[in-house]
Amino acid sequence: MARRIESLFIDGPAGRLEALIEEPEDGAITEAAMVCHPHPLHGGTMHNKVVYRIARGLRRSGTVVLRFNFRGVNLSAGSYGYGKGEIEDARMVLAFLRSRYPDLPYAMSGFSFGSRVILHLARDLAQDPDAVKPVRLIPVGFPTVRGLDIDLADCTIPRYFVHSTIDEFGPKDQIEAMVGQLQEPKSLTLIEASDHFFAGALPQLEDVIANLPR
């Protein structure tokens, strides 16, 4: 049976946000996930090839996936929000996803800039005693060259970092040091690839995402 795909708009803090929901091709849906795209000012969209592979890997594992464009990207209203606005976009999209699938556990993933967004949002959720926490976070290609400006000291949500061995925005020694300083539960999977965008290794990226712990 062909998977269910729905294009839609979600109300965001700066206007409507263009989004796409895709359900798994086969089997029961066991999780819902939001996936965030790379930097809006550098060509990032929900159709980025890494974001697409993340979404496909998640669907293979039984996850319904919601991708969306941040404010000002393609058909999404508004303009670049300097990171803070994009975190608020993600917060409202996540609320929509959870209202659509209220009985499912949820996860968050993001590539590059998107990985920073989900970690900021997770930090906020971890500090809110009334918030329902995600079951896992999947930051892909976290840009370490911009620093870790996120206090994750109190975050006990499982974090599964996925990274290219050659990454101009997140050198291998930097991501290893950063993840090493975080408390458990956490993991770092390194994929032999040629650059930040997993050149030459996109199928391997998809396989890693599909087989991460649940």
Backbone bond lengths (Angstrom), bond angles and torsions (degrees), N, CA, C in turn:
res aa  C-N    CA-C-N  psi(-1)  N-CA   C-N-CA  omega(-1)  CA-C   N-CA-C  phi
1 M - - - 1.466 - - 1.525 109.61 -
2 A 1.332 117.03 132.58 1.461 121.09 -179.86 1.522 110.40 -65.26
3 R 1.314 115.05 145.89 1.459 118.31 -178.94 1.526 110.26 -70.68
4 R 1.324 114.83 154.17 1.461 120.62 178.63 1.529 108.61 -85.36
5 I 1.317 116.79 125.37 1.465 122.73 178.50 1.522 107.89 -122.55
6 E 1.312 115.96 132.40 1.467 120.40 -179.77 1.523 109.87 -132.89
7 S 1.307 116.61 122.08 1.464 122.10 171.28 1.523 108.20 -91.87
8 L 1.308 116.79 135.79 1.458 119.58 -175.70 1.519 110.66 -157.08
9 F 1.315 115.33 173.50 1.457 122.29 173.19 1.520 108.84 -119.56
10 I 1.320 115.63 139.26 1.457 122.66 -179.62 1.528 108.27 -117.02
11 D 1.316 116.65 135.44 1.460 119.94 178.01 1.521 109.62 -65.44
12 G 1.335 115.90 125.62 1.457 121.78 178.46 1.511 110.89 -118.86
13 P 1.327 117.80 173.81 1.459 120.83 -177.62 1.521 113.75 -66.57
14 A 1.355 117.63 -20.99 1.462 120.87 179.23 1.518 111.93 -115.08
15 G 1.320 116.84 15.01 1.454 121.45 -177.44 1.516 110.38 122.54
16 R 1.323 115.87 -175.41 1.463 119.58 -173.56 1.527 111.53 -69.69
17 L 1.333 114.99 146.62 1.458 122.46 -179.06 1.528 109.07 -116.83
18 E 1.312 115.81 128.38 1.454 122.26 179.04 1.530 109.10 -70.95
19 A 1.326 117.54 133.16 1.464 120.37 -174.93 1.524 111.10 -144.75
20 L 1.339 113.70 165.98 1.457 121.97 -179.90 1.524 108.28 -143.23
21 I 1.328 116.88 126.10 1.463 122.12 175.69 1.528 108.54 -110.74
22 E 1.332 115.91 130.41 1.454 121.48 178.98 1.530 109.47 -130.27
23 E 1.310 116.15 126.21 1.451 121.38 176.94 1.527 109.88 -94.16
24 P 1.342 117.09 158.66 1.467 120.20 -179.35 1.525 112.12 -59.56
25 E 1.335 115.01 153.25 1.461 120.42 179.37 1.526 111.41 -68.68
26 D 1.329 116.48 -39.54 1.456 121.00 -174.29 1.522 110.61 -136.51
27 G 1.332 115.47 154.03 1.449 120.74 172.12 1.519 113.88 80.31
28 A 1.318 114.15 179.85 1.463 120.96 -178.15 1.522 111.01 -77.53
29 I 1.328 114.46 150.72 1.468 120.06 174.19 1.523 107.95 -85.02
30 T 1.324 116.16 123.22 1.467 120.59 -175.98 1.519 113.90 -115.36
31 E 1.332 117.66 -3.88 1.465 121.62 -176.07 1.518 108.61 -161.26
32 A 1.327 116.43 153.12 1.461 122.21 171.56 1.529 108.05 -117.14
33 A 1.324 117.01 142.96 1.467 119.68 -178.67 1.515 111.12 -141.10
34 M 1.333 115.32 141.91 1.453 123.29 171.12 1.526 107.83 -102.84
35 V 1.342 116.40 135.51 1.465 121.15 178.80 1.531 108.40 -121.98
36 C 1.328 116.48 128.36 1.469 122.74 -176.68 1.529 110.86 -107.11
37 H 1.318 116.47 142.45 1.458 122.29 -172.32 1.535 113.45 -92.94
38 P 1.343 117.08 171.64 1.470 121.37 -179.38 1.526 113.16 -67.34
39 H 1.320 115.20 -176.59 1.465 122.70 -170.49 1.532 112.77 -56.86
40 P 1.327 117.06 126.26 1.475 120.87 -178.35 1.523 114.09 -61.39
41 L 1.326 118.20 -28.33 1.464 120.69 -177.47 1.520 112.75 -86.05
42 H 1.336 116.95 -1.69 1.466 120.61 -179.40 1.524 111.04 -124.87
43 G 1.331 115.58 32.96 1.454 120.22 174.61 1.515 115.81 86.42
44 G 1.316 117.96 7.20 1.459 120.26 -179.05 1.521 112.66 -71.47
45 T 1.330 115.97 132.76 1.465 121.76 174.82 1.535 107.94 -145.19
46 M 1.329 115.77 171.81 1.459 119.92 178.48 1.524 111.98 -68.71
47 H 1.351 117.31 -10.52 1.460 120.92 179.33 1.527 112.24 -98.03
48 N 1.335 117.64 6.57 1.454 121.69 173.82 1.533 109.48 -50.99
49 K 1.335 117.18 142.04 1.471 120.37 -173.34 1.526 112.69 -64.84
50 V 1.328 118.17 -32.14 1.468 119.96 177.50 1.522 109.82 -71.53
51 V 1.320 117.15 -43.99 1.466 121.49 177.19 1.520 110.22 -58.97
52 Y 1.328 116.41 -42.03 1.462 120.54 178.72 1.523 111.14 -60.58
53 R 1.333 116.86 -42.77 1.465 120.79 -179.57 1.531 111.36 -68.97
54 I 1.331 117.09 -37.58 1.464 119.97 175.16 1.520 109.63 -59.11
55 A 1.337 115.25 -48.26 1.467 119.92 -178.97 1.521 111.29 -61.39
56 R 1.321 117.09 -41.68 1.459 119.78 -178.70 1.525 111.30 -67.91
57 G 1.335 116.88 -39.72 1.451 119.49 176.37 1.512 112.52 -62.51
58 L 1.323 116.29 -40.84 1.466 120.23 177.79 1.520 111.12 -64.05
59 R 1.331 117.34 -42.74 1.459 119.80 179.19 1.526 111.30 -61.45
60 R 1.320 116.53 -36.88 1.465 120.11 177.74 1.524 112.03 -61.08
61 S 1.326 116.45 -26.29 1.467 120.14 -178.75 1.524 112.75 -92.48
62 G 1.338 117.01 7.82 1.457 120.47 177.69 1.511 115.05 94.13
63 T 1.318 116.63 20.28 1.463 122.04 -176.51 1.524 111.02 -104.05
64 V 1.323 116.93 135.41 1.455 121.18 168.35 1.521 107.29 -85.21
65 V 1.331 116.44 133.30 1.464 121.23 -170.03 1.523 110.79 -118.06
66 L 1.318 115.02 134.79 1.456 121.88 173.80 1.528 108.18 -115.19
67 R 1.335 115.48 115.44 1.467 121.65 171.23 1.521 108.09 -105.11
68 F 1.314 117.38 152.93 1.469 119.37 178.68 1.518 109.44 -153.55
69 N 1.334 115.20 161.91 1.462 121.36 174.48 1.520 110.24 -97.65
70 F 1.321 115.46 129.49 1.457 119.86 175.57 1.534 110.23 -60.67
71 R 1.307 115.18 164.15 1.472 121.94 178.64 1.531 111.30 -49.00
72 G 1.324 115.15 136.11 1.461 121.13 176.95 1.508 115.18 81.80
73 V 1.337 118.71 -1.22 1.465 121.60 -178.89 1.530 109.28 -102.21
74 N 1.333 115.62 126.49 1.473 122.06 -178.98 1.533 110.85 50.75
75 L 1.336 119.02 -116.36 1.463 120.54 -175.06 1.530 113.51 -91.98
76 S 1.316 117.58 3.60 1.473 119.68 177.55 1.526 110.42 -78.39
77 A 1.326 115.40 136.92 1.466 120.87 -177.62 1.529 111.40 -73.21
78 G 1.335 114.68 164.39 1.454 120.17 174.15 1.518 113.43 92.46
79 S 1.329 115.47 -166.71 1.458 122.09 179.77 1.521 108.69 -142.53
80 Y 1.304 115.32 167.33 1.462 121.71 -174.11 1.528 111.92 -48.85
81 G 1.327 116.21 132.70 1.466 121.69 -174.96 1.508 114.97 -106.40
82 Y 1.339 117.51 19.19 1.468 123.06 174.86 1.535 112.35 56.37
83 G 1.319 116.38 35.72 1.459 120.92 177.28 1.516 113.11 89.30
84 K 1.303 117.85 -49.81 1.464 120.71 -179.58 1.525 111.08 -64.19
85 G 1.317 116.10 -42.27 1.459 119.48 178.95 1.515 111.70 -64.38
86 E 1.325 116.20 -37.71 1.463 120.16 -179.17 1.531 111.17 -69.66
87 I 1.325 117.02 -33.86 1.472 119.54 174.70 1.522 109.96 -62.85
88 E 1.324 117.23 -40.15 1.466 120.28 178.05 1.525 111.43 -68.95
89 D 1.344 116.66 -35.74 1.473 118.94 172.97 1.522 109.96 -57.02
90 A 1.332 116.01 -49.51 1.468 120.90 -177.78 1.522 111.06 -62.49
91 R 1.316 116.71 -36.81 1.465 120.12 -179.99 1.536 110.78 -61.54
92 M 1.333 116.72 -43.06 1.461 119.93 -178.99 1.530 111.78 -73.66
93 V 1.325 116.89 -35.70 1.462 119.86 176.65 1.520 109.98 -65.30
94 L 1.321 116.61 -41.14 1.463 119.97 177.80 1.526 111.11 -61.86
95 A 1.324 116.49 -41.84 1.467 119.81 177.84 1.528 110.80 -60.29
96 F 1.336 116.04 -40.36 1.475 119.43 177.24 1.518 110.81 -63.11
97 L 1.336 116.68 -45.93 1.464 120.58 -178.88 1.525 110.96 -59.90
98 R 1.314 116.67 -42.81 1.454 120.13 -178.49 1.528 111.43 -69.78
99 S 1.329 116.76 -30.28 1.470 118.99 176.29 1.523 110.98 -73.40
100 R 1.324 117.22 -30.27 1.468 121.54 178.71 1.535 110.97 -73.77
101 Y 1.339 116.27 -36.07 1.465 121.50 -178.38 1.530 109.25 -127.61
102 P 1.326 117.92 66.84 1.470 121.40 -171.23 1.523 114.84 -66.76
103 D 1.315 117.28 -21.71 1.464 119.75 -175.98 1.524 113.37 -95.27
104 L 1.327 116.92 -1.35 1.456 120.10 -178.87 1.523 112.00 -97.80
105 P 1.342 118.10 142.67 1.463 119.46 167.25 1.524 108.35 -64.22
106 Y 1.328 116.64 156.59 1.464 117.51 -176.96 1.529 111.75 -129.73
107 A 1.327 113.83 156.62 1.459 122.45 178.76 1.521 108.91 -131.00
108 M 1.335 115.70 165.36 1.459 120.94 175.03 1.522 108.37 -133.31
109 S 1.329 115.25 137.98 1.450 120.85 175.65 1.523 108.33 -137.20
110 G 1.321 115.77 159.47 1.452 120.10 177.59 1.514 109.73 -165.04
111 F 1.327 115.46 152.52 1.457 121.33 179.57 1.520 109.92 -110.89
112 S 1.345 116.78 130.56 1.457 123.86 175.38 1.536 110.09 58.20
113 F 1.323 118.73 -118.66 1.472 121.58 175.62 1.530 110.78 -51.14
114 G 1.322 116.82 -39.04 1.461 120.64 179.57 1.512 112.79 -63.20
115 S 1.340 117.31 -31.65 1.466 119.52 177.69 1.524 110.93 -68.86
116 R 1.316 116.21 -34.52 1.465 119.64 176.72 1.532 110.39 -67.19
117 V 1.323 116.43 -39.88 1.468 121.12 179.09 1.525 110.79 -60.05
118 I 1.347 117.05 -47.25 1.467 118.21 -176.03 1.529 111.69 -68.93
119 L 1.328 117.78 -31.25 1.464 119.28 178.13 1.527 111.27 -71.21
120 H 1.327 117.02 -36.77 1.472 119.80 174.06 1.519 110.40 -61.97
121 L 1.323 116.52 -46.20 1.458 120.59 -179.18 1.529 110.40 -65.06
122 A 1.320 117.39 -39.94 1.463 120.98 178.37 1.522 111.17 -64.06
123 R 1.327 116.95 -37.71 1.461 120.54 176.98 1.523 110.43 -59.67
124 D 1.329 116.10 -43.95 1.469 120.37 178.47 1.523 110.96 -62.80
125 L 1.330 116.73 -43.07 1.469 120.77 -179.33 1.525 111.07 -66.46
126 A 1.336 116.50 -37.49 1.463 120.33 -179.69 1.524 111.80 -64.90
127 Q 1.326 116.09 -29.48 1.462 120.70 -178.29 1.520 113.12 -88.67
128 D 1.342 116.75 -4.43 1.466 121.36 -179.77 1.529 108.88 -101.26
129 P 1.342 118.18 109.55 1.471 119.64 -176.31 1.523 113.53 -64.55
130 D 1.325 117.53 -19.45 1.461 120.46 -178.14 1.522 113.58 -95.18
131 A 1.316 117.10 -6.35 1.464 120.31 -176.26 1.520 111.28 -80.28
132 V 1.321 115.41 142.61 1.466 120.68 170.80 1.522 107.26 -80.23
133 K 1.317 116.53 121.64 1.459 121.52 -173.15 1.529 110.76 -84.62
134 P 1.326 116.95 149.45 1.462 119.54 172.90 1.524 110.64 -66.87
135 V 1.318 116.59 152.31 1.460 120.05 179.60 1.518 111.30 -79.86
136 R 1.328 116.83 -21.16 1.458 119.43 177.21 1.520 110.32 -164.06
137 L 1.338 114.79 155.63 1.460 123.22 176.05 1.519 107.66 -122.01
138 I 1.333 116.21 138.95 1.461 120.69 -178.65 1.531 108.69 -128.43
139 P 1.342 117.36 84.94 1.469 120.31 176.65 1.535 109.58 -82.05
140 V 1.314 116.80 124.19 1.461 122.35 -177.81 1.530 108.80 -114.33
141 G 1.321 116.76 128.51 1.459 120.47 178.22 1.513 113.26 61.33
142 F 1.342 117.29 45.68 1.467 119.47 -178.55 1.532 109.31 -62.28
143 P 1.353 118.14 127.74 1.473 121.95 -175.56 1.530 112.16 -79.81
144 T 1.313 116.82 86.06 1.471 121.25 -175.66 1.517 113.07 -65.98
145 V 1.336 117.71 -24.02 1.463 119.37 -178.00 1.527 111.78 -63.95
146 R 1.321 116.80 -17.79 1.463 120.94 177.12 1.526 112.21 -93.44
147 G 1.333 115.76 2.69 1.456 119.98 176.86 1.520 113.08 84.42
148 L 1.331 114.93 164.89 1.466 121.23 176.27 1.523 107.49 -104.68
149 D 1.326 116.00 89.16 1.462 120.74 -177.54 1.529 110.64 -93.54
150 I 1.334 116.23 34.79 1.459 121.65 -176.09 1.518 107.92 -128.07
151 D 1.308 117.44 125.76 1.456 121.04 178.29 1.527 109.09 -84.01
152 L 1.317 115.70 103.18 1.457 121.00 -178.27 1.529 112.44 -104.53
153 A 1.336 116.00 16.72 1.465 120.20 -175.45 1.522 112.46 -59.71
154 D 1.318 117.16 -35.28 1.465 120.78 -177.19 1.524 112.82 -99.91
155 C 1.326 116.91 8.69 1.465 120.79 -176.86 1.525 110.12 -90.02
156 T 1.318 116.48 112.79 1.467 121.15 178.14 1.531 111.73 -109.02
157 I 1.321 116.32 13.14 1.466 120.83 174.97 1.531 107.68 -70.42
158 P 1.329 119.32 131.57 1.464 120.42 178.35 1.527 111.53 -56.12
159 R 1.348 115.22 130.26 1.460 121.14 -178.24 1.522 108.57 -121.07
160 Y 1.328 116.45 121.83 1.454 122.49 -178.85 1.524 108.44 -114.11
161 F 1.327 115.96 94.61 1.466 121.11 179.52 1.529 110.00 -78.41
162 V 1.336 115.77 136.78 1.463 122.02 176.55 1.525 106.86 -126.70
163 H 1.342 116.03 132.20 1.466 118.72 -168.56 1.524 110.24 -148.70
164 S 1.320 115.88 149.08 1.459 122.10 173.47 1.535 109.81 -79.42
165 T 1.335 116.19 145.05 1.462 119.44 177.67 1.521 112.02 -68.73
166 I 1.317 116.64 -24.09 1.465 121.38 174.80 1.525 107.17 -121.31
167 D 1.327 115.75 107.23 1.461 120.60 -174.63 1.521 108.39 -140.05
168 E 1.322 116.38 111.72 1.456 120.77 -177.16 1.520 113.45 -67.95
169 F 1.337 116.93 -18.71 1.464 120.57 178.88 1.527 112.50 -104.77
170 G 1.316 116.08 -3.28 1.468 120.51 178.78 1.512 110.02 -155.08
171 P 1.337 117.27 74.11 1.467 120.06 -179.09 1.523 112.07 -52.43
172 K 1.332 115.32 147.13 1.455 122.11 -173.60 1.532 112.00 -54.96
173 D 1.323 117.81 -43.35 1.466 119.15 -178.47 1.523 112.06 -66.26
174 Q 1.331 116.24 -31.91 1.463 119.70 179.92 1.526 111.72 -72.11
175 I 1.336 117.38 -44.17 1.473 118.38 -178.83 1.527 109.67 -68.86
176 E 1.324 118.35 -35.67 1.463 120.39 177.45 1.522 111.06 -63.61
177 A 1.333 116.29 -41.90 1.466 119.96 179.49 1.523 111.01 -67.31
178 M 1.332 116.98 -40.79 1.452 120.89 -178.32 1.524 111.18 -64.94
179 V 1.324 116.77 -49.71 1.463 120.18 -179.06 1.529 109.99 -65.72
180 G 1.320 116.58 -34.93 1.457 120.13 179.46 1.514 113.80 -61.39
181 Q 1.331 116.87 -26.79 1.455 121.16 -178.54 1.528 113.09 -84.55
182 L 1.324 117.13 -11.89 1.459 120.42 -177.77 1.523 110.87 -82.99
183 Q 1.320 115.85 149.37 1.455 118.51 177.03 1.528 110.70 -76.70
184 E 1.312 114.84 160.49 1.460 120.29 176.58 1.529 110.03 -68.55
185 P 1.338 117.51 158.05 1.464 128.77 -0.36 1.526 111.69 -86.09
186 K 1.329 115.65 140.46 1.460 121.23 -176.76 1.519 108.48 -161.15
187 S 1.318 116.59 161.90 1.458 121.39 170.84 1.519 107.98 -157.51
188 L 1.327 115.34 159.64 1.461 121.91 175.79 1.522 107.65 -132.50
189 T 1.334 116.03 120.49 1.461 121.50 175.60 1.515 108.45 -108.92
190 L 1.329 116.46 121.68 1.459 122.17 178.51 1.522 109.28 -100.30
191 I 1.330 115.78 131.78 1.456 122.24 -179.15 1.525 109.01 -114.08
192 E 1.325 116.70 129.85 1.464 121.00 178.44 1.529 109.05 -66.95
193 A 1.327 116.07 105.09 1.463 121.54 -178.90 1.524 108.75 -142.72
194 S 1.332 116.51 171.70 1.463 120.77 -171.52 1.524 114.48 -95.77
195 D 1.349 116.51 -15.09 1.455 117.99 -178.96 1.530 110.60 -163.22
196 H 1.321 115.45 -174.88 1.460 123.78 -179.45 1.524 111.86 -56.45
197 F 1.337 116.28 -31.02 1.464 121.66 -175.50 1.533 112.31 -93.54
198 F 1.328 117.30 18.46 1.461 123.20 176.13 1.530 112.16 58.24
199 A 1.342 115.90 37.96 1.466 119.93 178.93 1.528 109.87 -57.99
200 G 1.336 114.62 131.48 1.450 121.05 179.84 1.508 114.75 81.03
201 A 1.335 117.63 0.65 1.462 119.41 -175.72 1.528 113.22 -142.32
202 L 1.311 118.04 23.99 1.463 119.49 -179.61 1.532 112.98 -63.85
203 P 1.334 119.61 -39.34 1.472 117.97 175.47 1.525 112.70 -61.30
204 Q 1.338 116.59 -38.55 1.463 120.15 177.65 1.519 111.07 -64.93
205 L 1.336 117.00 -39.10 1.462 120.56 176.19 1.523 110.17 -59.12
206 E 1.314 116.70 -47.79 1.466 120.39 179.56 1.527 111.26 -58.62
207 D 1.327 116.48 -42.84 1.468 120.25 -179.97 1.533 111.59 -63.35
208 V 1.332 116.19 -42.31 1.473 119.93 178.36 1.529 110.68 -60.25
209 I 1.323 115.79 -47.07 1.474 120.39 -179.45 1.531 110.11 -61.10
210 A 1.321 116.76 -42.10 1.469 120.59 -177.62 1.523 112.40 -64.70
211 N 1.338 117.03 -24.55 1.463 120.11 -173.65 1.524 113.91 -112.35
212 L 1.322 118.09 14.31 1.458 120.25 176.43 1.534 110.12 -67.32
213 P 1.334 117.89 152.65 1.478 120.48 178.68 1.514 111.64 -60.00
214 R 1.329 114.18 149.85 1.468 121.39 178.20 1.519 110.02 -111.21
